[in-house]
């Protein structure tokens, strides 16, 4: 790896860690950086999952106050997330590399769409808030399905998780956002453990990404919060669309 590629991966990890803590979509920045560093698509995806774990962990630590009193609920949802996360990681490893490469541009563009509509999703959820608590097993099923996608290709996972929690669980959205962060951490951790166990990780790149992501989640958020959140989201979406279209054109 050249010094320039190393700097690119660390920088992408830093920005991705901060973006994940604020608006989500950090994978849309980290994944193409790993591609640019020379990793093939599947290996870039698995390495990204491992490298961004520190960013998810940092965000969850920052939200620990909002997690108070949610232990029982979290454990039941985490169980569903673990099952779905394992299924998604296995699916990624058994799908031929060429097939994954062909579907990645569409997954990137789908993730951009999810991130773009996030404000509307949040507003819609707020308008539908009620005191009604739906059976938790419904949320478990949907979280499990979302976890399959999250382990297969994680960008946009947070939007899916928050939509499910906001619709089915009667609680403050900030507390649900904190719960979403824990679920995202666990789902990515499950996939990462499987990727590590099967040798599908480039450790130098993962370490560089992890260093950047942790810094972004703990220090970069302070700077990023001085910018309008909508501006951050727009920037990530524009960059993601450019990456998705570029990957799509390369296949033509």
Secondary structure, DSSP 8 states (H G I E B T S, - for coil): --HHHHHHHHHHHHHHHHHHHHTS-THHHHHHHHHHTT--HHHHHHHHHHHTHHHHHHHHHHTTTTTTT-HHHHHHHHHHHHHHHHHHHHHHHHS-HHHHHHHHHHHHHHHHHHHHTHHHHHHHHHHT--S----HHHHHHHHHHHHHHHHH--TTHHHHHHHHHHHH--S-HHHHHHHHHHHHHHHHHHHHHHHHHTT---HHHHHHHHHHHHHIIIIIHHHHTTS-HHHHHHHHHHHHHHHHHHHHHHH-
